[in-house]
Amino acid sequence: MKPLHIDFVDRPPWRLPIAGRARTILIALATVVLLAGVALAWYALQLGRQVAETSQAIALARRELLTHTPPTPPPLRLSEAQVLAINAAIGQLNTPWPALLDGFESVASADVALLQIEPDKRRRLVKGVAEAKDHQRMLDYLAALGSAPPFARAMVTRQEINEKDANRPLRFMFEALLDEPAQEGR
């Protein structure tokens, strides 16, 4: 038979013999929870320090970047003369050179020497200087040039006889008007 322990002292429930094991387990669990809380608090403190250090490093890098970065240049302001010069250069670049040169080559002859051509995009014409042996050859050349694509017509603006040359060729300046489709096709 087993001995029976009877205790008439009214003890609190955590002091009961069965509660002794539970109390040990409870104390162990409380210790584990307390240690986990301390570990979490330490980890949160470390994260806070890392965030603060990183923020300081970022702020320092920004300041250093601002000191090494040159200031942005002011926006470019062009004068009216500069704008006109740029537009003239763009007009020269947009000249339909292949079509112009093909037109001049199609009317080339041994009787007329083409000395200079200069397109005028604004007025849609090409100015040129040429030499011919006589007036009739000059007129034939201009008639042929005026009917060759991309030209609509050609006319003499000035003529003179070159007295310095032994052959005395007729030097003439002309303007050849560009046809409308050549301007759009570029």
C-alpha positions in Angstrom: 0.0 0.0 0.0 1.1 3.4 -0.7 1.5 6.0 1.8 -1.0 8.7 1.6 0.2 12.2 2.2 -2.5 14.4 3.7 -1.7 18.0 4.2 -4.3 20.2 5.8 -2.5 23.4 5.1 -4.2 25.4 2.4 -1.5 26.1 -0.1 -1.7 28.2 -3.2 -2.2 26.1 -6.4 1.4 26.7 -7.7 2.7 25.2 -4.5 0.9 21.9 -4.9 3.1 18.9 -5.6 1.6 18.3 -9.0 1.9 21.9 -9.7 5.7 21.7 -8.9 6.5 20.1 -12.3 4.2 22.5 -14.0 5.8 25.4 -12.2 9.2 24.2 -13.4 7.9 24.0 -16.9 6.3 27.4 -16.6 9.5 28.9 -15.2 11.5 27.3 -18.1 9.1 28.7 -20.7 9.1 32.1 -19.1 13.0 32.0 -19.2 12.9 31.0 -22.8 10.4 33.8 -23.6 12.5 36.3 -21.6 15.7 35.3 -23.5 13.9 35.5 -26.8 12.6 38.9 -25.9 16.1 40.1 -25.0 17.5 38.6 -28.2 14.7 40.4 -30.2 15.4 43.6 -28.4 19.1 43.3 -29.1 18.4 42.5 -32.8 16.1 45.5 -33.1 18.8 47.7 -31.5 21.4 46.4 -33.9 19.0 47.1 -36.9 18.4 50.6 -35.6 22.2 51.2 -35.4 22.6 49.9 -39.0 19.8 52.1 -40.3 21.3 55.1 -38.6 24.8 54.3 -40.0 23.4 53.7 -43.5 21.4 57.0 -43.4 24.5 58.9 -42.4 26.5 57.2 -45.2 23.8 58.1 -47.7 23.7 61.7 -46.5 27.5 61.9 -46.7 27.5 60.4 -50.2 24.9 62.9 -51.3 26.9 65.8 -50.0 30.0 64.5 -51.7 28.1 63.9 -55.0 26.7 67.5 -54.9 30.2 68.9 -54.3 31.6 66.9 -57.3 28.7 67.5 -59.7 29.0 70.6 -61.8 26.0 72.9 -61.8 23.6 72.5 -64.7 24.3 74.9 -67.5 21.7 77.5 -68.2 19.5 76.8 -71.2 21.0 77.7 -74.5 19.6 81.1 -75.8 20.2 81.7 -79.5 20.2 85.2 -81.0 18.1 85.8 -84.1 21.2 85.9 -86.3 22.2 82.5 -84.9 18.8 81.0 -85.6 18.9 82.3 -89.1 22.3 80.9 -89.7 21.3 77.5 -88.4 18.2 77.5 -90.5 20.3 78.4 -93.6 22.6 75.5 -92.9 19.7 73.1 -92.4 18.2 74.4 -95.7 21.5 73.6 -97.4 21.6 70.2 -96.0 18.0 69.5 -97.1 18.7 70.5 -100.7 17.9 67.6 -103.0 21.5 67.4 -104.3 21.1 64.1 -106.2 18.2 65.4 -108.2 19.9 68.8 -108.8 23.2 67.2 -110.0 21.3 64.7 -112.1 19.4 67.6 -113.7 22.7 69.5 -114.5 24.4 66.3 -115.8 21.4 65.6 -118.1 22.0 68.9 -120.0 25.8 68.9 -119.9 27.6 69.6 -123.2 31.0 70.4 -124.5 29.8 73.9 -125.5 28.9 75.1 -122.0 31.1 74.9 -118.9 29.3 75.0 -115.6 31.5 76.9 -113.2 29.4 77.3 -110.0 26.0 76.4 -108.5 24.4 77.7 -105.3 21.0 76.6 -104.1 18.6 79.2 -102.6 16.2 77.1 -100.5 14.1 80.0 -99.4 13.3 81.2 -103.0 13.2 77.6 -104.4 15.9 78.2 -107.0 19.5 77.4 -108.0 21.8 80.2 -109.0 24.7 79.4 -111.2 27.6 80.7 -113.3 28.6 79.1 -116.7 30.5 80.0 -119.8 29.4 79.3 -123.4 31.0 79.9 -126.7 28.2 82.2 -127.9 24.7 83.5 -127.1 22.9 80.8 -129.0 24.6 78.0 -127.1 23.8 79.8 -123.8 20.1 80.0 -124.8 20.0 76.4 -125.8 21.6 75.3 -122.5 19.1 77.4 -120.5 16.2 76.0 -122.5 17.4 72.4 -121.9 18.0 73.1 -118.2 14.6 74.7 -117.7 12.9 71.6 -119.1 15.0 69.0 -117.2 13.7 67.7 -113.9 13.8 69.0 -111.1 13.8 72.4 -112.7 10.7 74.4 -113.9 12.5 77.1 -115.9 15.9 78.7 -116.2 16.7 82.3 -117.1 19.8 84.6 -117.5 20.3 87.2 -114.8 23.6 88.6 -116.0 26.0 88.1 -118.9 29.4 89.4 -120.0 32.1 88.5 -122.4 35.4 87.3 -120.8 37.9 89.6 -122.4 40.9 88.0 -120.6 40.4 84.7 -122.4 41.7 84.4 -126.0 38.5 82.5 -127.0 36.3 85.3 -125.6 33.7 83.0 -124.0 30.3 84.4 -122.8 30.1 84.2 -119.1 26.6 84.2 -117.8 24.8 84.0 -114.5 21.5 82.2 -114.4 18.7 81.2 -112.0 16.9 77.9 -112.4 13.6 77.6 -110.6 13.0 74.3 -108.8 9.9 72.3 -109.5 7.5 71.7 -106.6 7.7 67.9 -106.4 11.5 67.9 -106.1 11.2 70.1 -103.0 8.7 67.8 -101.2 10.5 64.5 -102.2 13.9 65.6 -101.0 
